């Protein structure tokens, strides 16, 4: 495959929107406009009518390896940062979908691309499917907290194709599979049930089916207990009738999936006692664990399985465009069941599933696997005149 020199261009997108209160640091919504920062990565001297759009709800992807590798392979790439980039504590998935719609409109109307392909990589997979489902069949008029936010009235141009690459089915479902159920007191993470503490030494691998069932039930119970408190607090704030509308909180120990320690559970090529953040015991209490810092509304929108709209399994049947699902066979973040379930639930007539043997989540120190991923995506698009 020919390799091109690439150039990076800043992309600034803005649109009018006024929030009831300031949700995220900066002039976003409170001043009557939302300002978004992205980056276009293009191969020099290689025009294209197609742009590959990458977006993650909570971070920026322009410095990640895959977008740049696609540009070096001759593809035009647009990396999109949401209004909540690098600060998911207040993140509302419905507003992220609106942000993505603004980028797609910009790509078509300002940058002049005739075709748009959504590349939902990692946490961007559930966002891409959620967006495309609402672009094709808009239904949402409020957030899970009941705040008005009408996606049926927002311009969400549908993409021409959808990729689901090394992606999970949603932030809420991932948290429900990773949260540590040994925590007995949300205000004191040192109070734990050792029988459910993967890192206490009280239980050993391989885990029994009985233990896994008990563990998963306890995870669900903890998630729902936090959600109940969130709903109660929101109701209490509303009853007070004051100007206080939100509240922040911490969720301790959220990186304790038994699959991290026991590779016999949903076996693939990943190594034991490891996850994409490194040592899972360290990540379990670290500052960047899932949902560590959250606002009440954000919990319902992105972390509660019973409330979130950004659920790939619910969204994918409503999409009709061509779909490519790529599983990294040694993924240390996404279990194989996630892409498999998305593929099975997809309603698209044109859908393809590809597995990259030995590939980890980030292709770290795996240039050959990264090159294989690039070739798969590029060939799939060429076969569809994209």
N, C-alpha and C positions, 0 to 999 in steps of 0.2 A: 504494500500500500504506500502510495506517495506521501511524503511528509512535507508540510508547509511551515514556513515561519508564521508566527501569529502576532496579532496586535490586539491590545485591550483598550476599550473605549468606555468611559463612564456613561451611565444611562440614568437620567433623572426623570421620574414620572410623578405627576401630581394630579390630584382630582379633588373636587369639592366634597366635603363631608364634615358635619359638625357633630361632636360627641357630647353626651350629657355631662361628662366630666373627663378630665385628662387621665388617660389610661396608661400611657407609656411616656417616658422621659423625652422631651423635645416637643417641637411644634407640630404635633400630629393630631388633627381633628379639633383640638381646642381653639385653633385659629381659623377654623372654617375650611381647612384644606389638609389633605394627607400628602406627605412627601415621601417618595420611595427612592432608594438608591440601588441600582443594579450595575451590571457590567456586561458589555458585549465583547465576545472573544471571536475573532474572525481570522481565517487564513488570508495572508497577504496575496493580492492579485488573484483571488478565486471568488468570483461573484456567485450568489446562490439565491434562488427564489424561496428556499425553505430555511426556517430557523428552528433550532432545537432549544426548547425552553426548559431550564432547570429551576426548580424552586423548592426550598425547604421551609416549613412553617417558622422555624425558630433560629435559623442561622443563614449565613451566606455560603454559596458553593463555588464562587469564582476562583478560590484558591485550592479547591479539591482537585484530585488528579484527573477524574473522568471528563469533566467539561473541557479542560485544556487539551486533553488527548483527542477528543472529538474534533476540536478546531484544527489541531495539527494534521488530522486526517482529511481536512478539507471541508468540514462542516461549520456552518455559522451557528454560534451558540449565544444564547441570552441567559445570563444568570441573574435571578431576581431576588432581591431582599425584601421581605415583608416589612410592615411598619413595626413589627415586634422582633426584628432581626437581633439576635444575641441577647434577647431579654424576653423569655417566654413566660415570666411570672404573670403578666396580665393578658396573655395571648387568647384571642377569640378566633376560632377557626373560621367562622362565617366572614369575619373581616379580612382574614388572610385570603379567602376565596375572592373577595372583591379586589384585593390588591393584585392577585394573579390576573384577574380579568383586565385590570388597567394595563398590565404589561403586555398581554396578548393583543389588546387594542392598539397599544403603542407599536408593537412589532408589525402589525398589519398596516396601520394608517400613517405612522410616522417613518418607520424604517422601510416600509414598502415590500414586506415579505408576503407572498401569495399563499404560502402554506406554513402551518405551525404544528410542530410535533412536541407534545408534552413528554419530558423524560422524568418520570417519578422515581428518583433514585433514593434509596434508604427511607428516611422519614418523609420524603417528597412523594412517595408512591400513593399513600392514602390521600394526601392533599390533591394530587393530580386526578385521581379517580373521583374524589368528592367534587372537585371543580367541574370536571367534564360532565358528570351526571347532572349538576345544577345548570350547566350551560345548555345541555340538551333538553332537560326537563326541570325547569326551576320550580321549586315548591316551598322553599324556606322563607318565612316572613319574620321570624324572630330567633333570638339566640336561645340556647337551652335554659338560660336564666329568666326567659320571658321578656327580655328587652327587645323592642322593635328593631329589626334589621332585615330589610326586605330584599332578598336576592332575586326575587322575581322582577324587581324594578331596577336592578343594577345591570349594566352592560357586561355580560359574560360571554364573549364570543367563543363558540366551540372550537376546539383544536381539530386538526385533520387526522391525527393518530395519537396513540397513547402507548407509552412504554412504562413497565413496572419492573424496575431493575434493583435487585438486592434490597427489596422493600418489604416493610411489615404492613400489617392490615390496619394499623391505626395506633396513635399514641396511647389512647385509653386502654386498648386491648393489650398493648405491650406492657404498660404499667401493671395491669391486672395479673400478668404472668410473671412479673419481676419483683413486685413489692414484697417486703419481708413480713410474713405473718406472725413472726415471733414477738413483735412489739406489743406490749400490754398497755402502755400508757403513751399517748401521742405527745405528751409534754416531757416525757422522760424516756428516751430511747434505751437507757441502760436497764430498764425493767422489761425483761423478755422471758418468754417461755422457751427453755432450753430444748424441749422436745421438738420445737419447730425452727430452731436456729441452725441453719446450715453451717454456720461458722463456729459453733460452740464445741464441736467434737462429739456431741451426744448422739449424732446420727452419722452413718457412714454410707458411702457408695459401694455398690449400686443400690439405689433407693428401691424399696418395695413398692408395688402398686398401691398397697394400703396406705403407705406413708404419703405417696404423691396425691392420692385422693384427699387425704386429710389436709395436706399442705395447700392444695388448690382451693379447697372449701374455705380454709382460714384466710387465704388471700382475698377471696371474694368478700368475705365478711368484713375484713378491714377496709377495703375500698368502699363498701356500702356504708360502713360506720362513719367514715370521713365525709362521704357525700351527704349523709343525713345531717351532720353538723353544719355543713356548708349551707344546705337548704334552710335549716333552722336559723342560722345567723343572718342570711339574706332576708328572711321573713321578719326577724327581729329588727333589722335596720329599717325596713320599710314601715313597720308599725310605729317606730319612734317618730317618724315624720320630720327628721332633721336633715341637714345637708350631707350627713355622712352616708355614703352609698356603697363603700367597699371596705374590705379588710384583708390584710395579708396574713399568711400562715406558712409554717414549715412542716413538711412531711419527711420524717426521718426514715432512713434505711429502706431504700427502694430498688436495690439491685441484688435480688436474691432468687434468681431463677434456678431451680434444680438442674436445668440443662447446662448451666455454666460449669457445674462440678461433676456431672455424670454424663459423659458422652454417649452412653447407651440409650439415653432418652432422645427420641427423634435423631438417630445417629446420622452424622454427616462427617466431613473431614476436619471439623474443628478440633482443637486440642482441649484437654481437660483442665479444670481449675483456671479458666481464662475467659475473658469476654472482650468485646471491642474497646472497652475502656481500660483494659489491663487486668490486674488482680481484682476479681469480683468482690472480695472481702473489703478491700480498700475502697472500691467504687461504691459499695453499699452505703457507706456513711460519708462519702466525699461530697464536695460542693456542687458537682455537676450531675449527680444522680437524677434520674427522671423525677419530675414534679417536686424537686426539693423545695423550691420557693414558688408560691402560687397565690393568686387572688381568688376570691370566691367564685366570681363569674368564669374565670379562666379554668378553674377545676371542672366545672360542669361542661364547658365547651370542649376541652381537650383531654381531660383525664378520667372522666366518669364514663364507663362503658354503657351505663343505662341512659346517658343523656347526650353524648357526643353525636354530632352529625357526620363527622369526618371518619367514617367507618367504611373501609374499602369493600368489605363483603356486602354491605348494604348498597353501596354506590355503584359498583361495577356492573350489576345487571342492567342498570339504566343507561349505560354507554353503548354506542353502536359503532364507533370508529374502530379501525384496525388496532389490534392489541398485541404487543410483544411482552411476554413475561420472562425474565431472566433470573434464574436461581444461581447464586454463588455457592458451590457445593461444600466449601469449607467455611461458610459464613459464621462469624463468631458474634453476630448481633441478631440476625434474622433466622429463626428456625425454618426448616424446609416446609413445614405445614402452611406457613403464611402465603408464600407465592403459589403453592399448589391449590389452596382453597380459593384464592382470587381467580386463578385460571379456570377452575371448575365452575365458579359462580358467574363468570363473564358471559354476557349475552351476545357479544359481537360474533358475526358470522366469520370474520377473518381474525383468528387468534392463533398464536404460536407460543410454544413453551420451549425454552432452551436452558440447559444446565451447563455451567462452566466448572468442570472438575478441578478441585484443588484451590479454587479462588476464595480468598477471604473477603471480608466486608469492604475493606478499603484498598485491596490489592497491594498492601504494603510489602515492599521488596518483591513484588511479583510482576515485573514488567511484561512477561509473556502472557500472563492472565489478563492484565489490563489491555494488551494489544488484541487479545482474543475477544474481549468484551467490545472494544471499538469496532472490530471487524464484523461482529454479529449485528450491532446496532446499525452500522453503515450499510451492510448488505441488505438487511431487512427493509430499510428505508428505500434503497435503490430499487428493490423488487416491487415497491409500491409507488414508484415515480415520485418519491419525496426527496 
